[in-house]
């Protein structure tokens, strides 16, 4: 049987409490998906994150997956952040959510996934790829990196660092979160706006305008602007800027491209405008960011290298 893990926000006295509620969902013999464990049984507003784990048994592909791919799609459509670890990338690809996206997995799965799912790009040079609504992790032990990423997102950087210290884990580049990680709100309940968010996360936002987004949503410009702001906390322009800056951070960390090339590949024709927006959002220049966080020479901290070399699942 294949299991996936869900994370839910717990409620205390009507207010969100800084705790994580974990549930396990298992594929049954008849192809249905049922909850088999819940750390805090009771009313729920839905999953905030769904983790597709590695497997040491048969790969999660084909008709034997029953309703599991549909279950994953349903959760994503409701605002759940979908995550995969190592071989869990197969199930992510089976769901169709990885189509047109770039994901990571263990290097031994790269060719298999690329051959089976031609519309999925696989980049195993990266230990973790965070696209906001979809997060993928590399080898089996990369679940540690994913776990700290989710703790950082839902409980905050201080809790993440305290967790890393307690578990004796080097948080490494995760301290980038001091410079404002973009963690978009996806569980707001506005399905129309959520569809636009999913589209933006999977597309190149260069040239995307308010009018294009409103038309795709089937709404007037003013109505779309109001609903987008209410749902996400950002206006559409700010949201796209943060997506582009998130992409440029990855390029600055892991490539030798010039600042001008990074700006262009991130969706900016004007390098000066890119520099101003980068500093406004992160508090330092692209060059300063690269000097602090670049790993483009191929080196990593020992703890990170160990995780990257974890056995396949």
N, C-alpha and C positions, 0 to 999 in steps of 0.2 A: 504494500500500500504506500501511496505517496502522501506526504503531509506538507502543508504549508503553514506558516506562522503568521498570525495577525497581531497588530498592535492597536490598542484603543486608548483614548484619553479617559481617565477615570473621573468621576464626579463626586464632589464632597460638598454637601450643603448647597447644591445648585451652582457651584463655581468649579472651574477646572483646577484640578489639583496636580502638582508636579510629580505624578506617578505614571508608570507604564502598566497597562493591562494587556496581558498576553493570552492569546487563544491559539489552539491548534485545529486545523481543518484537514480532514482525511478523505481521500478518495475511497469510496466503498465499492464492493464487488459489483453492484448494479450500475456503477458509473456516476452515482450522485456524490455530492460533497457535503460532509456533515462535520459539525464542530465536535471535537473529542476532548478538549480541555479548555478551561477558562479560569484564569487566576483570580478573577473578581466577578463571579457570576452576578447577573442582574441586568437592568436596562442598559442599552447601548445606543449611541448615535451613529455607530458604524466604525469601520476600521480606518485608521489614519495611515497605516503602512501594512503592506503584505509582503512577506519574505518568501521567496521561492528557493528552497534550500538545495544543497548538493545531494547527490545520491550515489551510493556505492553499489546499487543494484542495477536493474535495467534502466536505460535512459527514458526520461519522461517525454515520449514522442508518440505520434500516431493516434489511432482510434482508441487504443487502450487507456487513453487519458480521460475518456468519458466527458463529463461535464466540467472538468477542471479548467480547461482553457476558457470556457464561457464564464466560469466563476471569476477567473482573473480579470477578464474584460469587464465584467459587471462591476467589480470593485473599483477598477481604474476609472470607469465612467462615472462613478459616484464620488470621485475626489480622493481616492486612496492612492498613496505613493506606492508603486510596485517596485520591489527590489528582487534581484537574483544574486545567488552566490555560486560561482563555479558552474557545475552542470545544470544548475537551475536556469541557466540562460536558454536551454532547450525549451523549457516550458514557457518562458517568456516569449520566445520566437513562435512556439506553437499557438500562443494566444493571438498572434498577429500584432501585438503592441510594439514590437521591435522593428516593424517594417519601416524602412526609410531612416532608421536610427543607427547610431554607432553604439555598440555595446562591448563589454569586455567579459572574458571568461578565462579559464585556465588555457594555456597555450596549446595543450594537447587536443582541445575541442575546437580550435579555430577553424581548421579546414573542414571538419565535419559539419559545423554549423553553417559555414559559408557555402558549402556545396548543397546542403539541404534547404537553406532559406536564402535564396539569391537576392532578396530585397533587404537583407540585414547586413550592415557593415560591422566587422569584428576587428577590434584593435586590442590585442593582448599585451601591447607595450604599457598599457595603463592598468594599475592595480584597482582603481575605482573610477567609474564614470558617473557623475551626478548630473542629470538633466532636469532636476527638479521633480518631475512627476514619475520618472523612472531612474532607478539607481542600480548599476550593475557592478559586481565585484569579481575579482579574478579567481585565484586558486581557493581550495576549500577553506583554508585558514584565513582567507580574506574576510570571512564573516566577522572577525574581530574589528577590522577597519570599518566595515559596514555598520556594526553595532555602535561603535563610537560616533560614526557619522549621524546615526539616528538619535543617539542620546544628545549630541550637540544640537541637532535640529529641534527636538521636542522639549528638552530640559535645559538647554543652554550650555555655553562653553565652560563655565565654572564646574558644572556637574560632570561634563565630559572629561575635563582634565583631572578632576578628583577620582573619577572612575578609572582612568588610565593609570593614575598613581597607585590606586588600591590594587589593580590587577598587574602592576609592574609592566606596563606597556608603554613604549615610546610613542607619544601622540604625533611626533614628527610634524609634517606639514599641516596637520590639522589645526595648528595654532594660527593658520591663515584666517580662521574664523574671527580672530580679533579684528580683522579688516573687513568685516561685514559680508558673510556668506549670504547669498541670495537663496532664501528658503520660501518659495511662493506658497501662498495659502491656496489649498486645493479642496478643502472640505467645507466650503462656504455654502453649498447647496444650490447654487445657480447653475443648472446644467448647461445652459446656453453659453455662459461665460467660460465654464470649464472646458467645453469643446474648443473654444478659441485658444485657451491656454495650452491645451494639448497640441493644437496645431502649431502654435508659436514655438513650443519646446522641440517639436520635431522638424521645424523648417528653418531656413535661413531668413532671418528677420530683416535683412538688408532690403530697403525699398518698401517695406510693409508700412502702410499708412492707416490712420484711424478709419478712413472711408473704406478701405479694403477689409478691415476687421469687422466693421459694422455691417457691411454688405454680406460678408460670410456668415455673420450671426443672424442675418435677416432682421436687423433692427435699424432704426434711424440713428444718425450720428449722436445726437444728444442723449437719446435713451441708452444707447450702447455705452457711451462715456460714463453716464451716471451709474449704470449697473456694474460696469467693469471696476470702477473706483470703489463702489460699495463692497463688491465681492473680494477684491484682491488687496485693497488698501493703496493701490498705485493707479495713476492714470495710464492709459495704454502706451504712451511715449516713454514714461519712466520704466514701465515693465520691460519693454523691448530693450531699453538701454541697459538694464541690469542683466538681461539675458546675454547681450553682446559682451558686456564687461566680464561676465562669468566665463564665456568662451575665450576671451582674450587672455584671461588669467592662466588658463590651461596652456595656451600657446606660449606665453611668457615663461612658464615654468619648464616646458618640455621641448622647446624648439630653439633653434638659433636664428629664427627669422628676425629681421630688423623691426624696430618699432613701427615703421611705416607699413611693412608687410603684415604685421600683426593687426594693425588698425584696419587695413583693407580686408583681411580675411575675417575679421570680427564684424564687418558690416559698416565701416566708416571710410568715407572717401576723403574726409578732412582729418589729417593726423592731429592738428592742433585741437580740434573739437574733441577728438578721442582722448587726448591727454587731459583736457579739462574735465571731461565727464568721469574719466578713470579716477582722477584725484578727488573729485567731488564725492564719489561713491566710496572709495577705499581709503582716502586720506593720505595717499602717497602717489608718486608718479609711476608710470609703467616701468621706467628704468630702475627706480628704487625697489619696486616690487620684484623685478627679475633678479636683482642682486641679492635679495633676501631669500627668495624661494625657488630659484632655478635649480632643476635637476636634469637639465638637458645634456649634461656631460655623461649621463648614463649611470651616475653614482646615486646611491641611496643610503640612508642610515641602515646599520646592520639589522635592526628589528624589522624594518620595512622590507629589506631584501629577503629575509627569511620567510616572510609572509608571501612574497611574490613567487617564491619557489615551492610553495606548498603543493602537496600531491593532488592530482586531479580527482574529481568526483564524478 
